[in-house]
Each structure stands twice: as C-alpha cells, then as structure tokens.
Amino acid sequence: MQLSKVGFMRTFISTQTTRNLQRIVAGLAILLGWATSSESCFGQYLRVRDICRVKGQEENTLHGIGFVVGLKGTGDGEVATLRALSTMMAKMGNALSQSNGGTANLDDLKNAKNVAMVYVTAIVPAEGARQGEMLDVVVNAISAKSIEGGYLMITPLLGPRPGSPRVYASAQGLVALDKTGPPTSAKVHDGCRLEESFHNAFIKDDMITLVLDKNHASFQAAFEIEDLLNTPSRFGASSSEPIAKAIDQVNIVVRIDDRYRDNTVAFIAEVLDTQIVPPKHDARVVIDKRNGSIVIGDNVMVGRVAVAHRNLSIETGNAPSIGPFLEIDQSDTSTTRLKALVSALNALKVSPDDIMDIITSLERSGDLYGRLIVQ
C-alpha cells in the first residue's frame, strides 16, 4: 500500500461586522494529512452493475382513465366525468335515458357526488413481468377534492406507446391514501393484474450494450470499463480479440464471448459483477434550496477572490499583511478547496442561505472551478 502526502498552504478569510469594524478573531486549522493513491488502499471497489445497466432493461409505465366510487360527497361532478360515467354504464347494460337530441341525459347523474374521475398508472419493473402478476397502482384525482375511502372501479390500462389501444392490464381495488400526501393521490396495493407478459430483449446480434448511469457517464468511465473488459484473462485465455467497445460517454457495446454462446445469462452476470476502481467524478456542487442542503465534491476548487457579502468580507489567496485571519487548507497557491472554505464559514456561524448565495456568486464570477447544480 503506497501513500502519498498531500501538501497544504493557507488561505485567509477576514470577517467584519456592521456594528464594529474590527476584525473577528477566530482560529481554525484544517490540515490535509495523508491521502490514498489512485489504487484503493482500503480495497474499496465498485462493480459494473453499480454504475451501469443493460440496455433493454427499462421500466414501462401502464396508464388509463378510471373512476373511484364510494366517496363521501367529495367527488367532482364535472360534465366530463358524468359523460364518461354514462358511457361506462351503457357498456355495462345500464344506459341512461335519451334527451331530445338522442344523447344520454346527464341530468340523471346530477346528484352523483360520490364518484371521481382519476388517472391510473402502474410500473412494470425493468426485469419484465409475466401474465397474471400483480403490481401496485397509483391513483390521482383529476378534479375531485378527495378520494379517501373510495374504491377504484375496474380500469383497463394501456401500454407506454401513445395512441395504441392495446390493453395490457386491468386495475381495481380499495384506494389507500399516503399519510404524508394530499387526499387526491392514493395507491392500490397489488391492484393491477397483467394481461400480457413483458419480455425485455437485451441481446442483439450476439451483443449487449452497457449504459452508464447519467450521474457517472463520462468518456473516462466508459474507456476504463472497455479496457477492463478487454483484459485477456478476464473471460479465459480463449479471448484473443477485444469484446468491448465504448461508443460514447454513455454506451459500451460488449460482444458475447464464444464460450458463453449457450449461457448468455452467465456471461452477462460475470460482466456486471466485474470489479472496477471508482471512477473520478467531475467537480460538482449541488445546492438544494428547499431542504437547505449543500453537497460539495472534494475536487471543487475556488480561485483567488475577494467577496463582500452582508457582514462578511471574504478573501482567498496570499497571506494578508495585518489582522487575525482564519486559516484554511488548500492544495496550491492559486486555488482553494471549496469544501475547506465552507467548513470555515460554518465555523464562523454563517447561515446555510448565506453560504449558498456566496457559492452562487463565485460561480457567476467564474471563480468556482466546478459545475453548480441548483435544485
């Protein structure tokens, strides 16, 4: 196990309150000690399956429009709902009376306050499903105030392709509201019965395609996976030709090894179980303003800047000539680790909102060396 020292130098931050122009004395030293080299000294490895999926293994959404009945006067009573309800009643042999124009007389349903039109969805898992399997159903009211205590009438569910009338499943059952959600959204446990089987094809022309997750997709990660799978001893001595080829930063095409032609499942399992060194991420900062959280990558740097924000005067760079300052670690003479800067601001009791504003200002000035994502 080889270890390499990471050097450090000082960045200085001065603070100035609006009541007093004197500098605040604070002491904090964040020292970078020892860091591991590119080889994981703790044996921490990822598997290909942790950052990739096999193309063809995707979820499918089934959807339909239905009715929830048995409500306590909280239905919608809209014309569209009554018209659709009358159509369903006619198909079930209970047609409404006809008006002078020959259409259904919706006045017969004017007091139907216990029914609501809803949008119904069910998710078929990525690994597929077979006819007769039961899936959970999500029910959302279109205009009703509440669907609490209602019952979802049998509802045909169409496939993910828009415009296709093919029915893939049917849904029905007692709706159950989420305790933390609105009264217009509910679930039906095992309320969807599949009428068709879903077989997700994943082999084409004796090849599979690995798809990197969007948060790990990069040219470097794709190349490293390609290089690793092409190791001669990876799938036996008979593998004389490369079997993997990175197409772009997302997709890696892998040819099924000849020895696995009759056992493709074993080959795919071995590919997905291949260990890789965790790839290096792009420098990123993620700010979630709603929850007040900040996630900072270790490789996000800040240039030499001077920022004035409310009662703070922040300066990074060379050592100042006068006054006490807060000492922060950094890796070279021209940049500072953002993580160290934020740690120092936390030590000075700077609010999360102010830290978010400072980071945003650094990004706008071009002194934040990393990608800023605001959610």
C-alpha positions as CSV (number, residue, x, y, z in Angstrom):
1,M,0.0,0.0,0.0
2,Q,1.5,3.2,-1.1
3,L,0.6,6.5,0.4
4,S,1.3,10.0,-0.9
5,K,1.4,13.2,1.1
6,V,-0.9,16.0,0.0
7,G,0.6,19.4,0.7
8,F,-1.3,22.3,2.1
9,M,-1.0,26.1,2.3
10,R,-3.0,28.8,3.8
11,T,-6.0,30.8,2.6
12,F,-7.2,33.6,4.8
13,I,-10.7,34.9,5.5
14,S,-11.3,38.2,7.2
15,T,-14.7,39.0,8.7
16,Q,-16.2,42.4,9.5
17,T,-19.4,43.1,11.3
18,T,-21.6,46.1,10.6
19,R,-21.5,47.2,14.3
20,N,-17.8,47.0,14.7
21,L,-15.1,47.5,12.0
22,Q,-12.6,45.5,13.9
23,R,-11.8,42.0,12.6
24,I,-13.2,39.0,14.3
25,V,-10.6,36.7,15.8
26,A,-11.2,33.0,15.0
27,G,-8.9,30.1,14.9
28,L,-9.3,27.1,12.8
29,A,-6.7,24.9,11.0
30,I,-7.9,22.2,8.6
31,L,-4.9,20.1,7.7
32,L,-4.9,17.6,4.9
33,G,-2.9,14.7,6.1
34,W,-2.4,11.5,4.2
35,A,-4.4,10.6,1.1
36,T,-4.6,7.3,-0.7
37,S,-3.2,7.0,-4.2
38,S,-5.3,6.1,-7.3
39,E,-5.3,2.4,-6.2
40,S,-7.8,2.0,-3.4
41,C,-5.8,1.3,-0.2
42,F,-8.9,0.0,1.6
43,G,-9.9,-2.4,-1.1
44,Q,-13.0,-0.4,-1.9
45,Y,-14.2,-1.4,-5.4
46,L,-17.4,-1.0,-7.3
47,R,-19.0,-3.5,-9.6
48,V,-20.0,-2.6,-13.2
49,R,-23.6,-3.2,-12.1
50,D,-23.3,-0.3,-9.6
51,I,-22.9,2.3,-12.3
52,C,-24.3,0.6,-15.4
53,R,-27.4,-1.2,-16.6
54,V,-28.0,-3.4,-19.6
55,K,-29.9,-1.7,-22.4
56,G,-33.4,-3.2,-22.8
57,Q,-33.8,-3.5,-19.0
58,E,-36.1,-0.5,-18.5
59,E,-39.3,0.1,-16.7
60,N,-42.6,0.5,-18.6
61,T,-45.5,2.6,-17.5
62,L,-49.1,1.5,-18.0
63,H,-51.8,4.1,-17.7
64,G,-55.6,4.6,-18.0
65,I,-58.5,6.7,-17.0
66,G,-60.9,5.3,-14.4
67,F,-63.4,6.1,-11.7
68,V,-63.2,6.0,-7.9
69,V,-66.6,5.4,-6.3
70,G,-67.9,5.2,-2.8
71,L,-66.7,8.7,-1.8
72,K,-68.3,10.8,0.9
73,G,-69.6,13.6,-1.3
74,T,-66.1,14.6,-2.3
75,G,-66.4,13.6,-6.0
76,D,-66.0,16.1,-8.8
77,G,-69.4,16.0,-10.5
78,E,-67.9,17.5,-13.7
79,V,-69.6,17.2,-17.1
80,A,-66.7,15.2,-18.5
81,T,-66.9,12.8,-15.5
82,L,-70.6,12.3,-15.9
83,R,-70.4,11.8,-19.6
84,A,-67.6,9.2,-19.2
85,L,-69.6,7.5,-16.5
86,S,-72.7,7.3,-18.7
87,T,-70.6,5.7,-21.4
88,M,-69.4,3.1,-19.0
89,M,-72.9,2.4,-17.7
90,A,-74.1,1.9,-21.3
91,K,-71.4,-0.6,-21.9
92,M,-72.5,-2.5,-18.8
93,G,-76.1,-2.6,-19.9
94,N,-77.4,0.3,-17.8
95,A,-77.8,3.1,-20.4
96,L,-79.2,6.5,-19.3
97,S,-82.4,7.9,-20.7
98,Q,-82.1,9.8,-24.0
99,S,-82.5,13.5,-24.4
100,N,-84.3,15.1,-27.4
101,G,-81.0,15.2,-29.3
102,G,-80.5,11.5,-28.9
103,T,-77.7,11.8,-26.4
104,A,-77.6,10.5,-22.9
105,N,-79.5,12.6,-20.4
106,L,-76.8,13.7,-17.9
107,D,-79.4,15.1,-15.6
108,D,-80.0,11.6,-14.3
109,L,-76.5,11.8,-12.8
110,K,-76.6,15.4,-11.4
111,N,-76.5,14.2,-7.8
112,A,-73.6,11.8,-8.4
113,K,-71.2,13.3,-5.9
114,N,-69.6,10.1,-4.7
115,V,-67.7,9.4,-7.9
116,A,-64.4,10.9,-9.2
117,M,-62.5,10.6,-12.5
118,V,-58.9,9.5,-11.8
119,Y,-55.7,8.9,-13.7
120,V,-54.3,5.4,-13.0
121,T,-50.7,4.3,-13.6
122,A,-48.7,1.1,-12.9
123,I,-45.0,0.5,-13.3
124,V,-43.7,-2.7,-14.9
125,P,-40.2,-3.4,-13.4
126,A,-37.1,-3.3,-15.6
127,E,-36.7,-7.1,-15.4
128,G,-40.1,-7.5,-17.0
129,A,-43.2,-9.4,-15.7
130,R,-45.4,-12.2,-16.6
131,Q,-49.1,-12.5,-17.3
132,G,-51.1,-12.7,-14.2
133,E,-48.6,-10.9,-12.0
134,M,-50.0,-8.2,-9.6
135,L,-48.5,-4.7,-9.4
136,D,-49.1,-1.7,-7.3
137,V,-51.3,1.1,-8.7
138,V,-51.0,4.8,-8.3
139,V,-54.3,6.8,-8.5
140,N,-54.6,10.6,-8.9
141,A,-57.8,12.5,-8.9
142,I,-58.4,14.8,-11.9
143,S,-60.6,17.4,-10.2
144,A,-62.1,15.8,-7.1
145,K,-61.3,17.3,-3.7
146,S,-60.6,13.9,-2.1
147,I,-60.7,10.2,-3.0
148,E,-60.2,9.0,0.6
149,G,-62.1,5.8,1.3
150,G,-63.0,5.2,-2.3
151,Y,-62.9,2.1,-4.5
152,L,-61.2,2.1,-7.9
153,M,-63.6,0.6,-10.5
154,I,-62.1,-1.9,-12.9
155,T,-59.9,0.1,-15.3
156,P,-58.2,-1.0,-18.5
157,L,-54.6,0.1,-18.6
158,L,-52.9,0.8,-22.0
159,G,-49.2,0.5,-22.8
160,P,-46.5,3.1,-22.9
161,R,-46.8,3.8,-26.6
162,P,-49.2,6.8,-27.2
163,G,-52.2,6.2,-29.3
164,S,-52.1,2.4,-29.1
165,P,-55.4,1.0,-28.0
166,R,-53.9,-2.3,-26.8
167,V,-54.9,-3.2,-23.2
168,Y,-52.0,-4.7,-21.2
169,A,-53.6,-4.8,-17.7
170,S,-56.6,-4.1,-15.6
171,A,-56.7,-2.3,-12.3
172,Q,-59.2,-2.2,-9.4
173,G,-59.3,-2.1,-5.6
174,L,-59.7,-0.1,-2.5
175,V,-57.5,3.1,-2.6
176,A,-55.3,3.9,0.3
177,L,-54.0,7.4,0.9
178,D,-50.4,8.2,1.8
179,K,-50.4,9.7,5.3
180,T,-48.0,12.4,4.2
181,G,-49.5,13.1,0.8
182,P,-52.6,15.0,-0.5
183,P,-56.1,13.5,-0.3
184,T,-56.2,13.5,-4.1
185,S,-53.5,10.9,-4.5
186,A,-53.6,7.3,-3.4
187,K,-52.3,3.7,-4.1
188,V,-53.9,0.3,-4.6
189,H,-51.7,-2.4,-3.3
190,D,-51.5,-5.2,-5.9
191,G,-54.3,-3.6,-7.7
192,C,-53.0,-4.2,-11.2
193,R,-53.3,-7.6,-12.9
194,L,-51.2,-8.0,-16.1
195,E,-53.0,-9.4,-19.1
196,E,-49.8,-9.5,-21.2
197,S,-46.3,-10.7,-20.5
198,F,-43.3,-8.3,-20.7
199,H,-40.1,-9.8,-22.1
200,N,-37.4,-7.1,-22.4
201,A,-35.0,-8.1,-25.1
202,F,-31.4,-7.3,-24.1
203,I,-29.3,-9.2,-26.7
204,K,-28.9,-8.0,-30.3
205,D,-26.6,-9.6,-32.9
206,D,-24.8,-11.5,-30.1
207,M,-24.0,-8.3,-28.3
208,I,-25.2,-6.4,-25.2
209,T,-25.0,-2.7,-24.5
210,L,-24.0,-1.4,-21.1
211,V,-25.5,2.0,-20.3
212,L,-23.8,4.2,-17.7
213,D,-26.0,6.0,-15.2
214,K,-26.4,9.6,-16.0
215,N,-24.5,10.7,-12.8
216,H,-21.5,8.5,-13.8
217,A,-21.5,8.9,-17.5
218,S,-18.1,10.2,-18.9
219,F,-15.6,9.4,-21.5
220,Q,-13.1,8.3,-18.9
221,A,-15.5,5.9,-17.2
222,A,-16.6,4.4,-20.5
223,F,-13.0,3.9,-21.5
224,E,-12.0,2.3,-18.2
225,I,-14.8,-0.2,-18.4
226,E,-13.9,-1.0,-22.0
227,D,-10.3,-1.5,-21.1
228,L,-11.1,-3.7,-18.1
229,L,-13.5,-6.0,-20.0
230,N,-10.8,-6.4,-22.8
231,T,-8.3,-7.8,-20.3
232,P,-7.1,-11.1,-22.0
233,S,-7.6,-13.1,-18.8
234,R,-11.0,-11.6,-18.0
235,F,-13.1,-14.3,-19.7
236,G,-10.5,-17.0,-20.2
237,A,-7.4,-17.5,-22.3
238,S,-9.5,-18.1,-25.4
239,S,-10.5,-14.4,-25.6
240,S,-7.9,-13.2,-28.1
241,E,-9.9,-10.3,-29.6
242,P,-11.4,-7.3,-27.7
243,I,-15.0,-7.9,-26.8
244,A,-15.9,-4.4,-25.5
245,K,-16.0,-1.1,-27.4
246,A,-17.0,2.3,-25.9
247,I,-19.3,4.1,-28.4
248,D,-19.5,7.3,-26.4
249,Q,-19.5,8.5,-22.8
250,V,-22.7,6.6,-22.1
251,N,-22.8,3.3,-24.1
252,I,-20.3,0.4,-24.2
253,V,-21.1,-2.4,-26.6
254,V,-19.9,-5.9,-25.4
255,R,-19.8,-8.9,-27.7
256,I,-20.7,-12.2,-26.0
257,D,-17.7,-14.4,-25.7
258,D,-17.8,-17.6,-27.8
259,R,-17.5,-19.8,-24.7
260,Y,-20.8,-18.3,-23.4
261,R,-22.9,-18.5,-26.5
262,D,-25.1,-21.2,-24.9
263,N,-25.1,-19.5,-21.5
264,T,-25.6,-15.8,-22.1
265,V,-27.0,-15.2,-18.7
266,A,-23.8,-16.4,-17.0
267,F,-21.8,-14.1,-19.3
268,I,-23.9,-11.0,-18.5
269,A,-23.7,-11.8,-14.8
270,E,-19.9,-12.0,-15.0
271,V,-19.7,-8.8,-16.9
272,L,-21.9,-6.9,-14.4
273,D,-20.0,-8.4,-11.5
274,T,-16.6,-7.2,-12.8
275,Q,-14.9,-5.0,-10.2
276,I,-13.8,-1.6,-11.1
277,V,-12.0,1.2,-9.3
278,P,-14.5,4.0,-8.6
279,P,-14.2,6.5,-11.5
280,K,-13.3,10.1,-10.8
281,H,-16.3,12.4,-10.9
282,D,-16.5,15.8,-12.5
283,A,-16.2,18.7,-10.0
284,R,-19.8,19.4,-8.9
285,V,-21.7,21.4,-6.3
286,V,-25.3,20.5,-5.6
287,I,-27.5,23.0,-3.8
288,D,-31.0,22.0,-2.6
289,K,-32.6,25.3,-1.6
290,R,-35.8,23.7,-0.5
291,N,-34.1,21.5,2.1
292,G,-31.1,23.8,2.8
293,S,-28.5,21.2,1.9
294,I,-25.2,21.6,0.1
295,V,-23.2,18.7,-1.4
296,I,-19.7,19.5,-2.4
297,G,-17.3,17.3,-4.4
298,D,-13.8,17.0,-3.0
299,N,-12.3,18.3,-6.2
300,V,-14.2,21.5,-6.4
301,M,-11.8,24.5,-6.2
302,V,-12.2,28.3,-5.8
303,G,-9.8,30.8,-7.3
304,R,-8.3,33.9,-5.7
305,V,-11.3,36.1,-5.0
306,A,-12.5,38.8,-2.6
307,V,-16.2,38.6,-1.8
308,A,-18.2,41.1,0.3
309,H,-21.5,39.6,1.5
310,R,-23.7,41.2,4.1
311,N,-21.5,41.5,7.2
312,L,-18.7,39.3,5.8
313,S,-15.6,40.3,3.9
314,I,-14.1,37.1,2.4
315,E,-10.7,37.0,0.8
316,T,-8.8,34.0,-0.6
317,G,-5.2,33.9,-1.8
318,N,-2.0,35.2,-0.4
319,A,-1.4,35.9,3.3
320,P,-2.7,39.4,4.4
321,S,-0.4,41.9,6.0
322,I,-2.4,42.8,9.0
323,G,-5.1,41.4,11.3
324,P,-6.0,37.9,12.6
325,F,-7.4,35.6,10.0
326,L,-9.0,32.1,9.7
327,E,-6.6,29.6,8.4
328,I,-7.8,27.1,5.7
329,D,-6.2,24.3,3.9
330,Q,-5.7,24.4,0.2
331,S,-3.7,22.4,-2.4
332,D,-1.8,25.0,-4.4
333,T,-1.1,28.7,-4.5
334,S,-3.8,29.8,-6.8
335,T,-6.9,27.8,-5.7
336,T,-8.7,26.8,-2.5
337,R,-10.9,23.8,-1.9
338,L,-14.5,24.9,-1.7
339,K,-15.1,22.3,1.0
340,A,-12.5,23.9,3.2
341,L,-13.9,27.3,2.6
342,V,-17.4,26.2,3.5
343,S,-16.1,24.5,6.7
344,A,-14.5,27.7,7.7
345,L,-17.7,29.6,7.1
346,N,-19.6,27.1,9.2
347,A,-17.1,27.7,12.0
348,L,-18.0,31.4,11.8
349,K,-21.7,30.5,12.2
350,V,-22.6,31.7,8.6
351,S,-26.1,30.6,7.7
352,P,-26.7,28.0,5.0
353,D,-28.6,30.5,3.0
354,D,-25.6,32.9,3.0
355,I,-23.2,30.1,2.1
356,M,-25.5,29.2,-0.9
357,D,-25.5,32.9,-2.0
358,I,-21.7,33.0,-1.8
359,I,-21.3,29.9,-3.8
360,T,-23.7,31.2,-6.4
361,S,-21.8,34.4,-6.6
362,L,-18.5,32.6,-7.0
363,E,-19.9,30.6,-9.9
364,R,-21.2,33.7,-11.6
365,S,-17.9,35.4,-11.3
366,G,-16.1,32.4,-12.9
367,D,-14.1,31.7,-9.8
368,L,-15.9,28.4,-9.0
369,Y,-14.0,25.6,-10.7
370,G,-16.8,23.1,-10.9
371,R,-20.3,22.6,-12.1
372,L,-23.0,24.2,-9.9
373,I,-26.4,22.4,-9.8
374,V,-29.3,24.2,-8.0
375,Q,-32.4,22.3,-7.3
